[in-house]
Amino acid sequence: MDNTPLNYSCLGTGKTVKETIEDFNKGYEAMKEYHQQSGKDFEEVAITFYYANTVTFLHALKDLFKLEGISKVTGINAAQLGHYIQGVKKPSASTEKKIREGVMRSLSEMQAIKFR
C-alpha cells in the first residue's frame, strides 16, 4: 500500500497465499474497527491482490495442482517448474509469459464447462 493518500495501511503475512490474504483481511477489518472506535474517518477501498512474480504464482498453483498437470498446460517440463519453485533457477521473461498464458488458457477452458 505504498504511495497512498489513505490515513492507514495494512500488511498480511503467511506461509501460503491463502494465509497471507486471510491475515491481510483480518488486519484491514481490525484497522477499520479501530478507526470507528476512535471516531476517525476510514475510507473503504476495493482491494486487489497480485502475485509478486511468476515463482510466487507457481507456489500457489502447486498447492492446488501437481507439477505434472501444470507442465501439461504450460508446456514446461515439471522438473524445470520445480527448479523455479525451489529457487534453483529463475524463469526468463518469455517462460513467465508462457506459464501465465498456459494457465489462463486452461482456466478459461474450465470456466466454459457446463454441467447439466
C-alpha positions in Angstrom: 0.0 0.0 0.0 2.8 2.4 -0.9 2.1 5.9 -2.1 -1.5 6.1 -0.9 -3.4 9.1 0.3 -5.2 6.9 2.9 -4.6 7.6 6.6 -3.9 3.9 7.3 -2.1 0.9 5.8 -2.3 -2.9 6.2 0.0 -5.8 5.8 -0.6 -9.5 5.6 1.8 -12.4 6.1 1.6 -16.1 5.9 3.2 -19.3 4.6 0.7 -19.6 1.7 -1.1 -17.1 -0.5 -4.4 -18.0 1.2 -2.9 -17.5 4.7 -1.5 -14.1 3.6 -4.8 -12.9 2.2 -6.7 -14.0 5.3 -4.1 -12.2 7.5 -4.4 -9.1 5.4 -8.2 -9.1 5.6 -8.1 -9.5 9.4 -5.7 -6.6 9.6 -7.9 -4.5 7.4 -11.0 -5.2 9.5 -9.1 -4.5 12.7 -7.9 -1.2 11.2 -11.5 -0.3 10.2 -12.8 -1.2 13.7 -10.0 0.9 15.3 -10.9 3.9 13.2 -14.6 3.6 14.0 -13.9 3.2 17.8 -11.6 6.2 17.7 -14.1 8.3 15.7 -11.6 8.7 12.8 -12.5 8.7 9.2 -11.9 5.4 7.4 -12.1 5.3 3.7 -13.3 1.9 2.3 -11.3 0.7 -0.6 -11.5 -2.1 -3.2 -8.6 -4.4 -2.7 -7.0 -6.4 -5.4 -4.3 -8.9 -4.7 -1.5 -9.5 -7.2 1.2 -12.1 -7.3 4.6 -10.5 -6.8 6.1 -12.7 -9.6 5.7 -15.9 -11.5 7.5 -18.0 -8.8 5.0 -16.9 -6.2 2.2 -17.8 -8.6 3.8 -21.3 -9.1 3.9 -21.8 -5.4 0.2 -21.2 -5.1 -0.5 -23.4 -8.1 1.5 -26.3 -6.7 -0.8 -26.3 -3.7 -3.8 -26.9 -6.0 -2.3 -29.0 -8.8 0.5 -31.4 -9.3 3.5 -30.1 -11.2 2.8 -32.6 -14.0 -0.6 -31.0 -14.6 0.9 -27.5 -14.6 3.5 -28.9 -17.1 0.8 -30.1 -19.4 -1.0 -26.7 -19.6 2.2 -24.6 -19.9 4.4 -26.9 -22.0 7.2 -26.5 -19.5 8.9 -29.6 -18.0 7.7 -30.4 -14.5 11.3 -30.7 -13.2 12.0 -27.2 -14.6 8.9 -25.8 -12.9 10.2 -27.4 -9.7 13.5 -25.6 -10.1 11.7 -22.3 -10.4 9.7 -23.0 -7.3 12.7 -24.1 -5.3 14.7 -21.0 -6.4 17.3 -23.1 -8.2 16.6 -21.3 -11.4 14.8 -18.2 -12.4 12.3 -18.3 -15.4 13.1 -16.0 -18.3 10.5 -13.3 -19.3 9.4 -15.5 -22.2 9.0 -18.5 -19.9 7.0 -16.4 -17.4 4.7 -15.4 -20.3 4.3 -19.0 -21.4 3.3 -20.0 -17.8 0.8 -17.2 -17.5 -0.8 -17.8 -20.9 -0.9 -21.6 -20.4 -2.6 -21.3 -17.0 -5.0 -18.6 -18.1 -6.0 -20.6 -21.2 -6.6 -23.7 -19.0 -8.7 -21.6 -16.6 -10.8 -20.2 -19.5 -11.4 -23.7 -20.7 -12.5 -24.8 -17.2 -14.8 -21.7 -16.9 -16.5 -22.7 -20.1 -17.5 -26.1 -18.7 -21.2 -26.5 -18.2 -23.0 -29.1 -16.1 -26.5 -30.5 -16.5 
